[in-house]
Amino acid sequence: MNVLRIRNELRNGKTIFDLPLRVTFYARVSTDRDEQLNSLENQVQYYTELIQSKLNWTYVEGYIDEGISGTSTKKRDSFNRMIADAKAGRFDFIITKEISRFSRSTLDSIKYTQELLEHDVGVLFQNDNINTLDSDSEFRLVVMAGVAQDEVRKLSERLKFGFRQAIKNGHVLGNDKLWGYDKKDCVLTINEEEARVVRRIFDLYANQQIGIRKISQVLYDEGFTSRQGNQFNVLTIRHILCNPKYKGWYCGNKSQSVDYRSKRTVELDESEWVTYPDPSIPAIVSEELWDRANALYKQRSQQMMSHQPAAEFHNRYPYSGKIICEEHGTSYHRQILRSGKGKKEVWQCKVYRQRGRAGCSVPQLRSTELDAIMAQIFNELAQDKQAIVDSVVKVIQSVPDEHDYRQDAKQIEEELEVIRKKKDRLLELSIDGALSSEEFKSRNDGFNRQIENLEERLETLYIEEQKGKRSVEQLEQIKNLVERELSFEDGINSALVTTILDRIIVKRESTKEEIHLGIHLKVGDPYGVVLERQKSSFRFNCLRNIIPARKMEMI
């Protein structure tokens, strides 16, 4: 039925039960505890019987969500399906218990009820006595939904208070499966069998200064495995090393909720953490050993970060994460081999690095070999290099400035005009004797300061706009740079490889002397490559369906 027609019927004395409507219901509980599920069963039974008891109503099967919070609608599958069905015209009216069952977000409540009304579907919030088919319902909905949303905020605050009180009372919060501890009723006790692993990790890292990846292998060789019987994950070892609980300290306030509605959190800087010795947490290692291990961890982290800026660091190794061992389905990792002839960059299967040749027989790859292969592929792809150069320059010329300086300048000029008019009016009031000379001077000086600040901003905008304009000289420099990159005079460019290479599959039939590769690009068909190694040289064939095989020798 049409909403306007329904409202006319209601104004003429009819009730919602007198109208021929197709009616469904929405029920939800926010936890999966037994008592809540019983409540859900009661809701379903009640609404089914209510709708079927009305002679003018046609029952439409209801929509039910179990164990889902009302804060957001993102994960409520039945709710979202109900909205879609409403828009498809499958029913006219929804009954639900209260606004907080529908949504605890004011924004969601109003948004969805308005969307439903646009599709001639009304909602009855039964406990709140709000029927969105009534003309005055929207005002009451805003008020009631606002109350429901405030309840979510209060609940969030109560939870935070509860956490603080639990900590104050010696209850340890957080991970119930912390390695090295057993936890019962918020009390930690040491699990001696697991604690041996924790002590071993700290000894290997702080005393023997062995790297985390090597520690994982040492633990496995010594018979220590994860709870699932696997080799210790590198991330797990890092978490163990950095967790202050292992020295008997509490550590909290590592993250903070930004929005109680979206539940988005941000990680806080270490300087904002709350840490202190906690008698309720039994230490597994000494404070001295823990502090020494973490000082070393920070030192190594800083060395890695300072070695190169972050953006360059990630682009530094173009084959990272792109070489896959077909035998094990694992990625190849970078390794530097040193000899009397100098350093050599190679790529090795992850299993080979962990277990040696017994773990993986697929050979390692040298970066020089991969570079040569990629250079030939690029040469074949970039047959008309001048066209590519011209295209790059054209794209750069066509990209507009990200910042709309003209719009900003227009806004500042409008503000200046408003202030100047205020100055004129101020002068008129002073001439008419409505202002004292002191008051006139004070206000006028204030306006002059505002004008000065706005004019400075206007000048800054002009300078920035000029900086953003690309000169002919800059475009010529870009053009020369692209031409040099495509000629591979300086070797293979990491950015080019990253842009076009999807993955390299090292085939299981590969041997040390003859390596079979499948090179998959982000565009076009893949290449099949056979890399043959000789004593002091190598050669390879690159075969692609649309390009004939070519042979290339390199010393």
Secondary structure, 3 states (H helix, E strand, C coil): CCHHHHHHHHHCCCCHHHCCEEEEEEEECCCCCHHHHHHHHHHHHHHHHHHHHCCCEEECCCEEECCCCCCCCCCCHHHHHHHHHHHCCCCCEEEECCHHHHCCCHHHHHHHHHHHHHCCCEEEECCCCEECCCCCHHHHHHHHHHHHHHHHHHHHHHHHHHHHHHHHCCCCCCCCCCCCEEEECCEEEECHHHHHHHHHHHHHHHHCCCCHHHHHHHHHHCCCCCCCCCCCCHHHHHHHHHCHHHHCEEEECCEEEEECCCCEEEECCHHHCEEEECCCCCCCCCHHHHHHHHHHHHHHHHHHHHCCCHHHHHHCCCCCCCEEECCCCCEEEEEEEEECCEEEEEEEEHHHHHHCCCCCCCCCEEHHHHHHHHHHHHHHHCCCHHHHHHHHHHHHHHCCCCCCHHHHHHHHHHHHHHHHHHHHHHHHHHHCCCCCHHHHHHHHHHHHHHHHHHHHHHHHHHHHHHHHCCCHHHHHHHHHHHHHHHHCCCCCCHHHHHHHEEEEEECCCCCCCEEEEEEEECCCCCEEEEEEECCCCEEEEEEECCEEEEEEEEC
